[in-house]
């Protein structure tokens, strides 16, 4: 039973530390945050596909990671941020309020899922579909895909 507490503490410390390290508003800080979101989405995806068994603690940790990092993400595009980032569509700065709204929707939907924690593989899949739609909407509008 102690190992679950240790794992939960480690995850929370990692999220907190990562947020501090990533707070400089650079390309690297943004990538660090998105890797955390991607890792959390990957953990949910493994459960949704049945590659990993349903684990409420893992689902909760992944949803917390998504909610916290999505909420913090727009803060890494401040006035001193690297506007020459070749993965960021310049339209982001022209439509920053929309960008923030998309990030807030992802965070909010993750928080709703956390409050109504999916109870099984199908629930995780439905949640991931919602969250993935949020991610896709933002990436489609504001991310430039490298070939």
Residue pairs with C-beta under 8 A, 6 or more apart in sequence:
4 57
7 57
7 61
8 57
8 61
11 61
11 64
11 65
12 64
15 36
15 64
15 65
15 68
15 69
18 32
18 33
18 36
18 69
19 33
19 68
19 69
19 72
21 29
21 32
22 28
22 29
22 30
22 32
22 33
22 72
22 76
23 29
23 75
23 76
24 76
25 75
25 76
25 77
25 78
25 80
25 81
25 82
26 76
26 81
26 82
27 82
27 85
27 87
29 76
30 73
30 76
30 77
30 85
30 88
33 69
33 72
33 73
33 76
34 69
34 73
36 65
36 69
37 65
37 66
37 69
37 70
37 73
37 135
39 65
40 61
40 62
40 63
40 65
40 66
40 69
41 62
41 66
41 128
41 131
41 132
41 135
43 52
43 58
43 61
43 62
44 59
44 62
44 63
44 124
44 127
44 128
44 131
45 128
46 52
47 53
47 54
47 55
47 58
47 59
47 121
47 124
48 121
48 124
48 125
48 128
50 121
52 58
54 120
54 121
54 124
56 117
56 119
59 117
59 118
59 124
60 114
60 117
63 110
63 111
63 113
63 114
63 117
63 127
64 110
64 114
66 106
66 107
66 110
66 131
67 107
67 108
67 110
67 111
67 114
68 107
70 103
70 104
70 106
70 107
70 110
71 103
71 104
71 107
73 103
74 96
74 99
74 100
74 103
74 104
77 88
77 92
77 93
77 96
77 99
83 90
83 93
86 144
86 146
87 143
87 144
87 145
87 146
88 142
88 143
88 144
89 141
89 142
89 143
89 144
91 141
91 142
92 99
92 142
95 141
95 142
98 141
99 138
99 141
99 142
102 134
102 137
102 138
102 141
102 142
103 138
105 134
106 131
106 134
106 135
106 138
109 130
109 131
109 134
110 131
113 127
113 130
113 131
118 124
118 126
118 127
139 145
